[in-house]
Amino acid sequence: MSEFNIVVASEEHIKYVDEILETIAAAAKVRGTGIAKRNPEYVKQKMAEGKAVIALHGEEQEFAGFSYIETWDNKQYVTTSGLIVKDKFRGMGLSRLIKHMTFSLARRRWPEAKIFSLTSGAAVMKLNTQHGYKPVTFAQLTNDEAFWHGCEGCINFDVLQRTGRRYCICTGMLFDPKDDDCVAIAQKELDLDPKCKATMDQMFGKLPNDKAGKNIITKLKSIIKK
Ligand SMILES: CC(C)(COP(=O)(O)OP(=O)(O)OC[C@H]1O[C@@H](n2cnc3c(N)ncnc32)[C@H](O)[C@@H]1OP(=O)(O)O)[C@@H](O)C(=O)NCCC(=O)NCCS
């Protein structure tokens, strides 16, 4: 996978937005689920705010995959959304690496937030499970109207409406940062990807419960004492 460069997107990646949206739209057509149409300006804003992850391939930096994060209910909840891998790069483990990055980004930026997912995709359910998410009822997800508004483009929206938002075709899955089990599973998964961890450490600094981070803190304390 070394031929892929997976980074937190910024303004320099705005040139990829049209291709990203075309790839998402084409995949939704194949799946036949219907999908909330994403606005190019919204995706560009995600990139500018450092809330998106892009995978690029080779020296030509060809677009390979993408996903972004969104917050709900005043940042009490986070979702990783819009996961897409270009056809020719599927089945190589790329979405797993992208998920490591979006998930880590969400954890670093909003450590107290619950991370959830509403999906009917088998691959996404697998990725969520690997990251410590557990299946939950819809009542445990966000109440934020803006989130549920996103379901309106789905062909099954009538089911959600009929059931008063309690049931639908998708499975709700939740990572609760207060659940040690969730945290331990996610940690095991992220430990498989030192490159992602290095990127996060570079952006946000080392975590205090990190071995290397602890050493730095011990060193700093001894300097302060002197
Ligand atoms: C879903 C998608 C992102 C997966 O990307 P990918 O890079 O091919 O996936 P990976 O190779 O990283 O596989 C991730 C895991 O999901 C599993 N997986 C992949 N595709 C799968 C499928 N169609 N059904 C079941 N499991 C699948 C893989 O076996 C892998 O598990 P493992 O790590 O234990 O082996 C890609 O197929 C895609 O872009 N699809 C269209 C858009 C879409 O459906 N997005 C999700 C919106 S809910």
The ligand as an SDF file (V2000), in Angstrom:
LIG
                    3D

 48 50  0  0  0  0  0  0  0  0999 V2000
  -17.1880    0.2010    0.3200 C   0  0  0  0  0  0  0  0  0  0  0  0
  -15.8240    0.5790   -0.2300 C   0  0  0  0  0  0  0  0  0  0  0  0
  -15.4560    1.9670    0.2790 C   0  0  0  0  0  0  0  0  0  0  0  0
  -14.7880   -0.4470    0.2290 C   0  0  0  0  0  0  0  0  0  0  0  0
  -13.5140   -0.0220   -0.2190 O   0  0  0  0  0  0  0  0  0  0  0  0
  -12.2980   -1.0490   -0.3990 P   0  0  0  0  0  0  0  0  0  0  0  0
  -11.0370   -0.2550   -0.3800 O   0  0  0  0  0  0  0  0  0  0  0  0
  -12.5310   -1.8890   -1.5670 O   0  0  0  0  0  0  0  0  0  0  0  0
  -12.4140   -1.9010    0.9260 O   0  0  0  0  0  0  0  0  0  0  0  0
  -11.2250   -2.6500    1.6520 P   0  0  0  0  0  0  0  0  0  0  0  0
  -10.4410   -3.4080    0.6310 O   0  0  0  0  0  0  0  0  0  0  0  0
  -10.4520   -1.6840    2.5040 O   0  0  0  0  0  0  0  0  0  0  0  0
  -12.0230   -3.6130    2.5940 O   0  0  0  0  0  0  0  0  0  0  0  0
  -12.4050   -3.2570    3.9140 C   0  0  0  0  0  0  0  0  0  0  0  0
  -13.0430   -4.4540    4.5510 C   0  0  0  0  0  0  0  0  0  0  0  0
  -14.3610   -4.6170    4.0310 O   0  0  0  0  0  0  0  0  0  0  0  0
  -14.5020   -5.8670    3.4020 C   0  0  0  0  0  0  0  0  0  0  0  0
  -15.2580   -5.6190    2.1840 N   0  0  0  0  0  0  0  0  0  0  0  0
  -14.9140   -4.8770    1.1230 C   0  0  0  0  0  0  0  0  0  0  0  0
  -15.9010   -4.8460    0.2210 N   0  0  0  0  0  0  0  0  0  0  0  0
  -16.8900   -5.6320    0.7370 C   0  0  0  0  0  0  0  0  0  0  0  0
  -18.1650   -5.9940    0.2950 C   0  0  0  0  0  0  0  0  0  0  0  0
  -18.6760   -5.5450   -0.8590 N   0  0  0  0  0  0  0  0  0  0  0  0
  -18.9140   -6.8040    1.0950 N   0  0  0  0  0  0  0  0  0  0  0  0
  -18.4490   -7.2480    2.2790 C   0  0  0  0  0  0  0  0  0  0  0  0
  -17.2390   -6.9210    2.7660 N   0  0  0  0  0  0  0  0  0  0  0  0
  -16.4720   -6.1300    1.9930 C   0  0  0  0  0  0  0  0  0  0  0  0
  -13.1100   -6.3440    3.0930 C   0  0  0  0  0  0  0  0  0  0  0  0
  -13.0400   -7.7550    3.0930 O   0  0  0  0  0  0  0  0  0  0  0  0
  -12.3150   -5.7370    4.2110 C   0  0  0  0  0  0  0  0  0  0  0  0
  -12.3330   -6.5210    5.3830 O   0  0  0  0  0  0  0  0  0  0  0  0
  -10.9200   -7.0970    5.9590 P   0  0  0  0  0  0  0  0  0  0  0  0
  -10.0880   -5.8780    6.2320 O   0  0  0  0  0  0  0  0  0  0  0  0
  -11.2850   -7.8390    7.1770 O   0  0  0  0  0  0  0  0  0  0  0  0
  -10.3750   -7.9270    4.8410 O   0  0  0  0  0  0  0  0  0  0  0  0
  -15.8110    0.5890   -1.7820 C   0  0  0  0  0  0  0  0  0  0  0  0
  -16.2540   -0.6470   -2.2470 O   0  0  0  0  0  0  0  0  0  0  0  0
  -16.6840    1.6880   -2.3670 C   0  0  0  0  0  0  0  0  0  0  0  0
  -16.2050    2.8110   -2.5810 O   0  0  0  0  0  0  0  0  0  0  0  0
  -17.9630    1.3750   -2.6250 N   0  0  0  0  0  0  0  0  0  0  0  0
  -18.9100    2.3430   -3.1340 C   0  0  0  0  0  0  0  0  0  0  0  0
  -19.2930    3.4030   -2.1380 C   0  0  0  0  0  0  0  0  0  0  0  0
  -19.8470    2.8490   -0.8610 C   0  0  0  0  0  0  0  0  0  0  0  0
  -20.5520    1.8550   -0.8460 O   0  0  0  0  0  0  0  0  0  0  0  0
  -19.5110    3.5480    0.2350 N   0  0  0  0  0  0  0  0  0  0  0  0
  -20.0110    3.2230    1.5460 C   0  0  0  0  0  0  0  0  0  0  0  0
  -21.1980    4.0790    1.8430 C   0  0  0  0  0  0  0  0  0  0  0  0
  -22.1460    3.4090    3.1710 S   0  0  0  0  0  0  0  0  0  0  0  0
  1  2  1  0
  2  3  1  0
  2  4  1  0
  2 36  1  0
  4  5  1  0
  5  6  1  0
  6  7  2  0
  6  8  1  0
  6  9  1  0
  9 10  1  0
 10 11  2  0
 10 12  1  0
 10 13  1  0
 13 14  1  0
 14 15  1  0
 15 16  1  0
 15 30  1  0
 16 17  1  0
 17 18  1  0
 17 28  1  0
 18 19  1  0
 18 27  1  0
 19 20  2  0
 20 21  1  0
 21 22  1  0
 21 27  2  0
 22 23  1  0
 22 24  2  0
 24 25  1  0
 25 26  2  0
 26 27  1  0
 28 29  1  0
 28 30  1  0
 30 31  1  0
 31 32  1  0
 32 33  2  0
 32 34  1  0
 32 35  1  0
 36 37  1  0
 36 38  1  0
 38 39  2  0
 38 40  1  0
 40 41  1  0
 41 42  1  0
 42 43  1  0
 43 44  2  0
 43 45  1  0
 45 46  1  0
 46 47  1  0
 47 48  1  0
M  END
$$$$
